[in-house]
C-alpha cells in the first residue's frame, strides 16, 4: 500500500468519526464520565488533527516498518484519559506500514467497541482490537515472538518492573507516562493570558491528563494577586451532570486517583499548606482545590495528581524557579510565562529536540517547554509531526542495539519509533 493510499484510508476514517461524532461524545460520557464540553472538544480537535498525517510524507520517506512479516504486530496499550485522540496514536504506528494490536483501557470498553466498529471495514486485520486485562496483554506481547515492539501509555510504577523482560526478549518498548508539570509565572508575565492557559490546562477533563499543570510557581511580586484571581476562577467552575454542556467538573474516573488525592490533601494540611478553596472530596467528586504556600516536600509537589488540585508556591529569583522546577522525578512538560528571565529558565529546562541516549534516567529536563504560548498552540500536531514525551520517569525507550541494551529519553514520534531506516 502506498503512502497516499494510507492517507486515503485515514481520510475515510476521519469522515466516519465525523458521522459518529455524537455517538463518540455520548459513549465517552457513559464510559469515563468526562464532561460533554471536553468530549465534544476532543472529537473536534481529533477531526482537525487527523488530516495533518498527510504532512508526514517527507518525514517518513524511506522508512521501513518494524513489522517485517504478515504475522508481526506492534502492541499498543492505551490510557483511559481519552477517546477520539487515541486514534492519533493508533494511526501513527499503522501509517508506516505496521500491523497494530490495540488494547484500550478497561474503563473505555464501549469506546473501544465503537472504534473497532469504525476501523473494521477500512483496516481489516491490519489493526486488531483485543480486550484482555492490561497485565495479560503486556505479558503476551513480551512473550510473543511476532511482536517486535510494545508502546505503552500508563504509569511508570506499572511499567518499570518490565525492564528485565524487555531486555531478555530483545524487544523495543516505548513508554509515555505521567507528569507533575511545573507552570512558572514571572512578575512581568501577561497575567490574563497565563491564567487563561492555567485554567484551561488544569481543569480540562477535571485534571485527568498527564500534561495538566500541577506545580504552579509564581514570583513573589504578583503571588497574592495571582492567588486571588486563580481562586476566583476556580470557584466559578460548575460541577454537575457530565451530559450538561454547562458542566465544567465531574467526578474522577479512577478510585485510585481519588484515594491518592486524599493523602495529598492531608499531607498538605500537615505541612502548613493553605487550602484557599476546595479541599473536599465527596465520593469520587473532588472540588477544584488551590493549595497555597506549598513546599517541595509535599506529596502533591512530587507525585502526579490527576485531578483538579493545584499546589502553588512562590519564588524570588530565576535561579530559585529553576531549582524548584527541576526538583522532581517527572519531566514531561513545563510552561513558563514572562520576559527575559522566563526565556532563560525555559531554555535551561528544555531537553533535546528528539530522543537522546542517556546513561540513566535524567531528571531536571523536560520534553516540551512552552514559553508565553497556550497549550492549544504548543501542543499542535502532537504525535503527528510534533514529537512529545519526557525525561525522568515521564517517558523512555528501551531497546537493544547490536547486543547493547540502551535507554533513550526526550520527545518522540510513534511513527519513527516503530519504523527504521536500517537494514534488518
Backbone torsions as a table, in degrees:
resi	resn	phi	psi	omega
1	UNK	NA	130.7	179.6
2	UNK	-76.3	165.9	177.6
3	UNK	-58.2	-44.2	-177.7
4	UNK	-64.5	-36.9	177.1
5	UNK	-64.4	-36.4	177.4
6	UNK	-67.9	-39.8	177.3
7	UNK	-62.8	-37.7	178.2
8	UNK	-63.9	-36.6	175.6
9	UNK	-63.2	-41.7	178.7
10	UNK	-65.1	-37.8	177.0
11	UNK	-62.5	-41.0	179.0
12	UNK	-65.8	-39.0	176.8
13	UNK	-65.0	-40.7	178.3
14	UNK	-58.0	-42.3	178.4
15	UNK	-65.2	-38.3	-180.0
16	UNK	-67.0	-40.7	177.5
17	UNK	-63.8	-40.7	179.1
18	UNK	-61.3	-39.6	179.1
19	UNK	-67.0	-28.3	-178.1
20	UNK	-106.0	23.3	-176.5
21	UNK	-53.7	-51.0	-177.6
22	UNK	-64.4	-36.2	179.2
23	UNK	-66.8	-38.8	176.2
24	UNK	-61.2	-44.3	-179.8
25	UNK	-62.6	-50.2	-177.4
26	UNK	-63.4	-39.0	-179.0
27	UNK	-67.6	-39.9	179.3
28	UNK	-67.2	-39.2	175.8
29	UNK	-61.7	-42.4	-178.7
30	UNK	-67.9	-40.4	-177.1
31	UNK	-77.2	-48.1	-168.1
32	UNK	-112.1	-15.9	179.5
33	UNK	75.2	14.9	177.3
34	UNK	-69.9	160.5	-176.1
35	UNK	-71.0	153.2	174.9
36	UNK	-53.9	-43.6	-176.8
37	UNK	-61.3	-45.8	-179.2
38	UNK	-68.1	-40.5	-179.4
39	UNK	-66.2	-42.9	-180.0
40	UNK	-65.9	-41.3	179.2
41	UNK	-64.1	-38.6	180.0
42	UNK	-64.1	-43.7	178.5
43	UNK	-63.1	-45.3	-178.4
44	UNK	-64.1	-40.1	178.1
45	UNK	-66.3	-36.9	178.9
46	UNK	-65.6	-42.9	177.5
47	UNK	-62.9	-30.2	177.3
48	UNK	-75.3	-35.1	-173.6
49	UNK	-83.4	-35.5	-174.6
50	UNK	-56.6	-38.9	178.3
51	UNK	-62.0	-19.0	-179.7
52	UNK	-68.0	-14.3	175.4
53	UNK	-59.8	-26.2	178.6
54	UNK	-63.7	-19.7	-179.1
55	UNK	-82.3	-2.7	-172.4
56	UNK	-95.2	4.6	-174.2
57	UNK	-58.2	-47.5	-179.4
58	UNK	-68.6	-34.4	178.9
59	UNK	-63.1	-38.8	-173.7
60	UNK	-97.5	-0.8	-178.0
61	UNK	-58.9	131.8	176.7
62	UNK	83.1	-0.9	-178.6
63	UNK	-89.3	149.5	179.9
64	UNK	-116.6	141.6	178.8
65	UNK	-66.2	151.8	173.0
66	UNK	-66.9	-27.7	176.8
67	UNK	-78.2	106.8	-174.5
68	UNK	-104.5	0.8	176.1
69	UNK	-138.7	160.8	-179.1
70	UNK	-62.3	-17.2	179.9
71	UNK	-88.2	-15.8	-177.0
72	UNK	-71.7	145.5	174.5
73	UNK	-143.4	145.1	166.5
74	UNK	-88.2	127.8	178.4
75	UNK	-88.8	127.2	-176.4
76	UNK	-124.3	117.2	178.1
77	UNK	-106.2	116.7	-172.3
78	UNK	-97.5	157.8	178.7
79	UNK	-86.7	171.8	179.7
80	UNK	-90.6	-11.9	-174.2
81	UNK	-88.0	57.4	176.9
82	UNK	175.2	169.7	177.8
83	UNK	-142.9	-79.8	-176.1
84	UNK	-66.0	-37.7	-176.3
85	UNK	-65.9	-20.0	179.3
86	UNK	-62.2	-22.3	175.6
87	UNK	-59.7	-32.6	179.9
88	UNK	-63.3	-43.4	178.9
89	UNK	-64.7	-44.6	-179.3
90	UNK	-61.8	-49.0	-173.1
91	UNK	-72.2	-29.5	179.3
92	UNK	-64.4	-31.9	178.4
93	UNK	-78.6	-40.3	-179.5
94	UNK	-68.9	-35.4	-172.3
95	UNK	-58.9	-30.4	-178.1
96	UNK	-86.7	5.0	174.0
97	UNK	107.8	7.6	179.9
98	UNK	-85.8	149.5	161.2
99	UNK	-82.8	149.4	-173.9
100	UNK	-129.7	131.8	173.0
101	UNK	-104.4	113.8	-169.0
102	UNK	-109.0	131.7	174.7
103	UNK	-123.9	111.8	172.7
104	UNK	-78.4	158.4	171.6
105	UNK	-60.3	147.4	177.8
106	UNK	-62.3	-24.5	177.1
107	UNK	-67.4	-22.8	-178.4
108	UNK	-110.9	41.1	-175.1
109	UNK	-64.8	-38.4	179.5
110	UNK	-72.7	-32.9	174.3
111	UNK	-62.7	-42.3	179.1
112	UNK	-61.0	-44.4	-179.2
113	UNK	-63.4	-41.0	178.8
114	UNK	-65.0	-43.7	179.1
115	UNK	-62.7	-44.5	178.9
116	UNK	-60.5	-38.5	179.4
117	UNK	-60.8	-38.8	-179.3
118	UNK	-77.6	-31.8	-176.3
119	UNK	-77.0	-35.5	-172.3
120	UNK	-48.0	-55.8	-176.7
121	UNK	-65.1	-22.6	-174.6
122	UNK	-96.3	-35.4	-171.4
123	UNK	-117.7	-11.6	-179.6
124	UNK	54.9	-134.2	-178.5
125	UNK	-90.0	9.8	175.0
126	UNK	-69.4	-28.6	174.5
127	UNK	-127.5	113.3	-171.1
128	UNK	-116.4	132.9	-178.1
129	UNK	-103.2	133.2	179.2
130	UNK	-126.0	160.9	-168.5
131	UNK	-132.2	13.0	177.1
132	UNK	-71.7	165.1	177.7
133	UNK	-58.6	154.6	-175.3
134	UNK	-58.0	-43.4	180.0
135	UNK	-62.8	-41.0	178.5
136	UNK	-65.4	-40.1	178.4
137	UNK	-59.1	-47.5	-179.5
138	UNK	-64.9	-43.0	179.7
139	UNK	-60.9	-45.0	-179.4
140	UNK	-65.1	-39.7	-180.0
141	UNK	-65.3	-37.9	179.5
142	UNK	-67.3	-35.4	-176.1
143	UNK	-91.8	-11.5	-177.2
144	UNK	-82.0	116.2	-179.0
145	UNK	-66.4	-13.2	179.8
146	UNK	-88.3	0.9	178.9
147	UNK	-107.8	104.1	-179.7
148	UNK	-79.9	-22.4	-176.7
149	UNK	-150.7	151.9	179.9
150	UNK	-127.4	133.9	175.9
151	UNK	-115.2	126.0	-174.6
152	UNK	-125.8	126.7	166.2
153	UNK	-104.3	122.5	-178.1
154	UNK	175.9	-151.0	-176.8
155	UNK	-98.6	139.1	-179.5
156	UNK	-61.1	-39.2	-179.4
157	UNK	-63.6	-27.9	178.9
158	UNK	-83.3	-20.3	-173.2
159	UNK	-102.5	-34.5	-179.0
160	UNK	-53.2	-38.0	-179.0
161	UNK	-62.7	-12.4	-178.7
162	UNK	-88.7	2.1	-175.4
163	UNK	-56.6	-48.9	-177.0
164	UNK	-64.6	-37.5	179.1
165	UNK	-66.6	-39.5	177.8
166	UNK	-64.3	-41.9	179.6
167	UNK	-65.4	-41.8	-178.6
168	UNK	-64.0	-41.0	-175.7
169	UNK	-85.3	-12.2	-179.9
170	UNK	73.2	13.8	179.8
171	UNK	-79.8	169.8	173.7
172	UNK	-104.6	135.7	175.7
173	UNK	-126.4	123.9	177.9
174	UNK	-107.2	121.8	-174.3
175	UNK	-118.7	131.4	170.8
176	UNK	-117.5	120.6	-170.6
177	UNK	-128.4	-154.1	-170.2
178	UNK	-75.5	172.8	171.2
179	UNK	-140.9	159.2	168.8
180	UNK	-136.3	65.1	-160.2
181	UNK	-71.0	134.6	174.6
182	UNK	-82.4	143.0	176.7
183	UNK	-126.3	108.7	-167.9
184	UNK	-108.7	128.3	-177.2
185	UNK	-125.8	117.7	178.3
186	UNK	-89.5	162.9	-177.7
187	UNK	-55.5	-33.4	-175.3
188	UNK	-94.6	16.4	-180.0
189	UNK	-73.2	155.9	168.3
190	UNK	-74.1	98.7	-170.4
191	UNK	-65.2	-37.8	179.1
192	UNK	-61.9	-46.1	-179.0
193	UNK	-65.9	-39.7	179.9
194	UNK	-64.2	-43.9	179.7
195	UNK	-66.1	-39.4	176.9
196	UNK	-59.1	-45.4	-179.2
197	UNK	-66.4	-41.0	-179.3
198	UNK	-65.2	-47.7	-178.5
199	UNK	-62.9	-41.9	179.1
200	UNK	-64.0	-46.7	-177.1
201	UNK	-72.7	-34.9	-175.6
202	UNK	-76.4	-41.0	-170.5
203	UNK	-101.7	-4.4	173.4
204	UNK	-62.0	136.7	-175.2
205	UNK	55.5	28.6	-178.7
206	UNK	54.6	34.6	177.6
207	UNK	83.9	6.0	-174.8
208	UNK	-92.1	58.1	174.0
209	UNK	-139.5	147.9	-177.6
210	UNK	-70.8	-19.0	-179.3
211	UNK	-101.5	12.6	177.4
212	UNK	-67.5	135.8	174.6
213	UNK	-61.2	135.5	-177.9
214	UNK	-128.4	-35.6	176.2
215	UNK	-108.0	111.4	-178.0
216	UNK	-104.4	119.6	-176.7
217	UNK	-111.7	119.6	-172.4
218	UNK	-125.5	132.7	-179.6
219	UNK	-65.8	146.8	-168.5
220	UNK	-59.2	-31.8	-176.1
221	UNK	-63.0	-25.2	-179.1
222	UNK	-121.5	8.9	-171.1
223	UNK	-56.7	-54.9	-176.4
224	UNK	-67.6	-37.6	178.7
225	UNK	-65.9	-42.0	177.4
226	UNK	-59.7	-45.9	-179.1
227	UNK	-60.7	-44.6	-179.5
228	UNK	-58.9	-44.7	-176.5
229	UNK	-72.3	-38.5	-179.8
230	UNK	-68.5	-39.4	177.5
231	UNK	-63.0	-42.6	179.3
232	UNK	-62.0	-42.2	179.1
233	UNK	-65.9	-38.0	-179.3
234	UNK	-68.0	-41.1	-179.5
235	UNK	-67.4	-24.5	-177.6
236	UNK	-78.6	-9.7	-179.4
237	UNK	-70.9	148.0	-175.3
238	UNK	-109.2	125.6	174.1
239	UNK	-94.2	147.4	179.0
240	UNK	169.9	-152.1	-177.3
241	UNK	-68.1	124.6	179.8
242	UNK	-56.7	-30.5	-177.3
243	UNK	-78.1	-10.2	179.4
244	UNK	-80.0	121.1	-178.6
245	UNK	-59.5	-16.7	-179.2
246	UNK	-90.4	-6.8	-177.5
247	UNK	-76.4	133.7	178.2
248	UNK	-100.7	-35.5	-172.9
249	UNK	-130.9	144.6	-178.1
250	UNK	-137.4	167.4	175.1
251	UNK	-58.8	149.5	-179.6
252	UNK	-72.0	150.0	-177.8
253	UNK	-79.5	-20.7	-173.4
254	UNK	-111.9	123.0	174.3
255	UNK	-65.9	-33.4	177.9
256	UNK	-61.5	-43.7	178.8
257	UNK	-63.2	-39.2	179.3
258	UNK	-63.4	-47.1	179.3
259	UNK	-60.7	-40.4	-179.9
260	UNK	-64.6	-43.4	-179.8
261	UNK	-63.1	-38.4	177.1
262	UNK	-58.3	-41.1	179.0
263	UNK	-68.8	-34.7	178.6
264	UNK	-65.9	-40.8	179.9
265	UNK	-65.5	-45.9	179.3
266	UNK	-62.6	-40.4	179.3
267	UNK	-65.3	-39.2	179.4
268	UNK	-64.2	-42.7	178.2
269	UNK	-63.4	-42.2	-179.8
270	UNK	-61.1	-32.4	-177.6
271	UNK	-99.6	23.5	171.2
272	UNK	72.1	24.1	173.3
273	UNK	-71.9	147.2	179.0
274	UNK	-96.6	115.7	174.7
275	UNK	-86.2	106.0	-173.8
276	UNK	-84.5	-26.1	174.8
277	UNK	-158.2	152.7	179.0
278	UNK	78.1	-139.2	-177.1
279	UNK	85.9	3.8	-178.2
280	UNK	-109.3	140.5	177.5
281	UNK	-128.7	119.9	178.2
282	UNK	-120.6	108.8	-173.4
283	UNK	63.8	-119.9	176.2
284	UNK	-106.8	12.0	177.3
285	UNK	-91.4	114.3	177.3
286	UNK	-105.6	118.6	-179.6
287	UNK	-69.4	149.0	177.3
288	UNK	-56.9	123.1	-169.6
289	UNK	-125.2	132.9	176.4
290	UNK	-121.9	120.6	-179.6
291	UNK	-111.6	115.9	-179.7
292	UNK	-93.1	163.7	177.7
293	UNK	58.6	38.2	177.9
294	UNK	-67.9	151.2	178.0
295	UNK	-118.1	154.7	-177.3
296	UNK	-60.1	-19.1	-178.0
297	UNK	-85.9	-10.1	179.1
298	UNK	-66.2	142.5	-177.7
299	UNK	-59.3	-38.5	-179.5
300	UNK	-68.8	-16.1	175.3
301	UNK	-89.8	-0.8	-175.1
302	UNK	-125.2	-24.0	-175.1
303	UNK	-118.1	155.5	175.7
304	UNK	-64.5	134.3	-176.0
305	UNK	-90.5	-48.9	178.8
306	UNK	58.8	47.3	177.5
307	UNK	-171.0	177.0	-173.2
308	UNK	-82.1	52.0	-178.1
309	UNK	-123.9	129.1	-178.1
310	UNK	-120.7	131.3	173.7
311	UNK	-101.9	125.4	-175.1
312	UNK	-121.1	135.6	176.5
313	UNK	-140.3	165.2	-178.7
314	UNK	-106.5	160.2	173.4
315	UNK	-142.1	153.4	-179.5
316	UNK	-91.5	-47.8	-170.3
317	UNK	-125.3	168.0	176.9
318	UNK	-62.5	-37.7	178.9
319	UNK	-62.4	-40.0	178.8
320	UNK	-67.6	-41.3	178.1
321	UNK	-60.5	-42.1	-179.9
322	UNK	-64.0	-43.3	179.8
323	UNK	-63.5	-44.1	179.4
324	UNK	-63.7	-43.0	-178.4
325	UNK	-64.2	-37.7	-176.3
326	UNK	-77.8	-17.9	-173.6
327	UNK	-79.9	69.1	-176.0
328	UNK	-163.9	152.2	179.7
329	UNK	-87.3	-5.6	179.0
330	UNK	-108.0	143.8	-178.8
331	UNK	-142.6	55.7	-176.4
332	UNK	-83.6	-60.1	-173.6
333	UNK	-146.2	143.9	173.6
334	UNK	-133.0	146.5	178.7
335	UNK	-125.5	134.0	-178.1
336	UNK	-131.9	131.1	177.8
337	UNK	-121.4	131.6	178.1
338	UNK	146.8	-166.8	-175.5
339	UNK	-94.8	-130.8	-172.7
340	UNK	-62.5	-41.3	179.3
341	UNK	-64.2	-39.7	178.6
342	UNK	-62.2	-41.8	-180.0
343	UNK	-63.1	-38.9	179.6
344	UNK	-66.8	-41.3	178.6
345	UNK	-65.5	-43.4	179.0
346	UNK	-59.2	-43.5	179.7
347	UNK	-62.4	-38.9	-179.4
348	UNK	-70.2	-28.0	-178.7
349	UNK	-84.0	-22.6	-171.2
350	UNK	-74.0	131.5	176.6
351	UNK	-87.4	-157.0	-179.5
352	UNK	-69.6	159.8	178.1
353	UNK	-69.1	-28.6	178.9
354	UNK	-144.4	169.8	-176.1
355	UNK	-44.1	138.4	174.8
356	UNK	-128.7	144.9	176.1
357	UNK	-73.0	133.5	-179.2
358	UNK	-128.8	153.9	-179.7
359	UNK	-72.7	-31.6	-179.7
360	UNK	-157.3	173.0	-180.0
361	UNK	-56.2	129.1	-170.6
362	UNK	-106.0	120.5	-176.7
363	UNK	-106.8	149.4	178.3
364	UNK	95.4	-1.9	172.5
365	UNK	-112.3	157.7	-179.5
366	UNK	-131.0	141.5	-178.4
367	UNK	-71.6	-36.2	177.0
368	UNK	-126.7	129.5	175.6
369	UNK	-129.4	118.1	179.3
370	UNK	-102.1	132.5	179.4
371	UNK	-120.0	113.4	179.2
372	UNK	52.4	41.1	-175.5
373	UNK	-140.7	122.8	178.3
374	UNK	-66.9	154.3	-176.6
375	UNK	-63.7	-24.1	177.4
376	UNK	-61.0	-25.6	177.7
377	UNK	-96.6	-45.6	-174.9
378	UNK	-70.9	-20.2	-177.9
379	UNK	-100.3	5.7	-176.6
380	UNK	-62.9	136.8	179.8
381	UNK	65.6	19.3	179.8
382	UNK	-58.0	136.2	-179.8
383	UNK	73.3	-4.9	178.9
384	UNK	-106.1	-67.0	174.0
385	UNK	-116.8	-14.9	178.7
386	UNK	-99.9	115.3	176.7
387	UNK	-66.6	141.0	175.1
388	UNK	-133.4	162.9	-179.2
389	UNK	136.5	175.1	-171.0
390	UNK	-140.5	-165.1	-179.3
391	UNK	-117.2	-179.9	-177.8
392	UNK	60.1	-133.1	-179.9
393	UNK	-96.2	16.7	177.1
394	UNK	-84.0	-19.6	-179.5
395	UNK	173.9	154.6	179.6
396	UNK	-167.3	171.5	168.4
397	UNK	-127.5	128.2	170.4
398	UNK	-105.1	133.0	174.3
399	UNK	-160.4	161.6	177.4
400	UNK	-110.6	123.5	178.9
401	UNK	-123.3	123.6	178.8
402	UNK	49.6	43.0	176.9
403	UNK	80.6	2.7	-177.8
404	UNK	-113.5	124.0	178.7
405	UNK	-80.6	126.6	-176.0
406	UNK	-127.9	159.6	177.2
407	UNK	-120.6	130.0	174.6
408	UNK	-124.5	145.8	179.5
409	UNK	-137.8	155.7	178.8
410	UNK	125.0	-173.3	-179.8
411	UNK	-66.5	150.9	-176.3
412	UNK	-152.6	161.5	171.5
413	UNK	-118.4	131.5	179.4
414	UNK	-62.2	-32.1	179.8
415	UNK	-63.8	-41.6	179.9
416	UNK	-74.9	-36.3	-176.6
417	UNK	-78.4	-10.7	175.0
418	UNK	-112.7	23.5	175.0
419	UNK	-144.0	172.3	-176.8
420	UNK	-150.6	157.1	171.3
421	UNK	-104.0	-4.9	-176.5
422	UNK	-86.1	149.2	173.4
423	UNK	-69.9	140.6	178.3
424	UNK	-84.8	NA	NA
